[in-house]
């Protein structure tokens, strides 16, 4: 077998230290060695959990004992797994098999119980990784129903406008993130400014009308979608949902009793308030997404400028988190400027003084950022 040798970092799951390792895949076995070639681990592929591929993002391989190997060249790992006969990804394959899906649901419930005892963040990460995509999809449906009943309104965009956006997004996704399952939904909100988008568990990406309007549906909108798809591929919303609504409400959502009072709208909106680290990852994904779709990082930078501007005009008091500005916007702008090597082009235009009425259409920022 012509096995590619991949560079990776091994985290043993007990300490924060990382060890440089080599990874090879051959005959459905993944082998981890030291750089000198001493064997460290040798495991059948179907005993591993691998994060979903996303453009050229690093992929993480999780072993049964909790150790993780991060392979920086995610695309090369995807190719090596494909060469070994692993197609869409181990998790996907597992999910297609009923007994495995049930086992994995049971594992999820066990982890949820563990979450009570051992603390939510770690359990949330673990659960989000093992949750079958069908269950994530159900969660996303439940959240969308709740938000539709109390927070979101139908989109006022024309069918033609929506189709244009769908077509442009589909073209870019085909090039840049063909393995990420997603579905676009269009909605509006009464609260202004509503310049925002967010991802729900399972891959639903909700675009608010004002975001589509303020970006003219151009590459800035693609950048925002790339950012949201990063959240999707990394299961950020599932993790945040678990942390935000607590285990009880999470299981309620999971088992389909969507009307349960346990999951309040504020709790669901809190779900969209991702950690700074999650935002950074999604921003990086957006830049990779744009590059893979044949663009520069400029539209991502410009989208963040728009959000910052909208947030400034709207003020943040009293707005739900997803509609308020990100405190770390300067940091995010700097990061995208560096990653995209934008240099001189990496400066936001002077804010437009807008008439009052417009500002109210614009407020929110955050898009997706979230
Ligand atoms: Zn985000």
Boltz pocket constraint, residues with backbone or C-beta under 6 A from the ligand:
constraints:
  - pocket:
      binder: B
      contacts: [[A, 227], [A, 228], [A, 231], [A, 274], [A, 278], [A, 279], [A, 282], [A, 367], [A, 368], [A, 369], [A, 370]]
      max_distance: 6.0
